[in-house]
Each structure stands twice: as structure tokens, then as C-alpha cells.
């Protein structure tokens, strides 16, 4: 998956607001490095990201299906943008005028 971290968080917040609230209460939200203890995971609900977040917000995502995708180590935002451009796709977020480094997180 490729996307802005903020966009993923907004999608999660829209679908699962209680989960984001739990994360906001943790030291992780502020960007602090922290050891995530098992007790933290035990305190939040288990969710299926694909079904509970992505599948219910299809207007916020773009998929790219290729007949023979082969291997592509996207690893860097420019590579992800190049794949979208080669497929003739230009999502709204690509029109922001910012560089790929400024707009995307590659996972």
C-alpha cells in the first residue's frame, strides 16, 4: 500500500473513531518512541483493516490491477507514482503539486 500517513489515519478515524481515540491517549500518538507492551494491544479492539477500513471507503483509495504485475519494489514514493502514471491513473492527491516524498508513505 502507498499513501499519506494522514490519509490512512483519517480513514481509520472515519471507520473506527474509538480506535483512533485509544491511540491518541498513548505515547505513540505524539511520535515518541515507546515500547509497545502486550497490555496496550489487549486494550484495543482487533480489527480487519481491509474489511473494516478500506472496503468501506472505496472513494478514498485507488487500485491498480495489471495483467502481469511482476515484482516491483516500490520502496520509494517516486516509484509508486511512476507505476500509477504508467497505468494512466492520476488520483486527486497526485495533483497537489507536492513531491512524492512530501505526499506518500510507502508500506
N, C-alpha and C positions, 0 to 999 in steps of 0.2 A: 504494500500500500504506500501511496505517496500522498502527502497532503500537509497543510499547515497544522501545526500542533493546536493552535487556537481553534481551527475549524473542527478538529476532532473533539476537542473539549466542548465546543458549542453543540455538536451533535449529541454527545453523551449527555450534556445538561438538558437538552430538549427531550431526550428519550427517558433519561433516568436521573431526574434532578436530585433525588435523595443520595445517590451515589456521589455526585459531584460535591454535595454539601459535606459528606463524610471526608472526602479528600481535602476540601478546604480547611477542615478542622485539624488536619495532620500537618506535621512539619514539612512534609513533601511538597505541599502546595506552594510554599514560598521559594522553592528551588533549593532549599537547604539539603545538603547531603545527609542522609539518615539511613540507619539500618532498619529495614522493614521487618518487623517481627511478625511471627506467625499470628500473634494476637490481633494485629491490625487486619490481616486478611480474614480472620474469623469474625471481625466486627462489621464487615461489609457483605452485601449480598453477592452471590455468584451470578454472573450474567453471561449470556451468549452474545458477544459483541456483534457478530454477523446478523443474527436474527433480531436482537432487541435494539440495536442502534442503526446499523447500515441498512437493513431491509426495510425499515420504517421511514427512512429519509432518503429515498432514491433521488429526489430532486437535488440533493447536495453532493452527489457523487457522479463520477464518470467512470465507465468501464471500457476497457479496450480489449476486444477479442480478436485474435489473429489466428489464421488457419494453422500456421506452424510457428508458434512463438519462439521456439528455441530457447536458448539461455541468454539472458541479458542481465548483467549485474548492474542494476540501476545505480545503487550506491551513492550517487551524487545527483543533486537536483537537475543539473543540466541534461543528464542522460534521460531522466524521466520526461522532461519537457520535449526532448528530441523524439522520443517514442510517440508521444501524443501528437506532435506536429507531423510525423511520418504517417500517422493514421488519419490525418486530416481533422483532428479534434482540437478545439480551442475553447476550453471551459472559461467561464466568466473570470475566474481568479487568475487566468493567464493574461488577461487584458489589463492588469493593474499597473503595468509599466515598471514593476519592480523586477529585479533579477531573480532567477530561480532560487539562489541561495537565500534571498530575503523572504520568499513566499512558501517554500516547501520544506517538509521534514520527510526524509526517506526512511522507511522501516522495512 
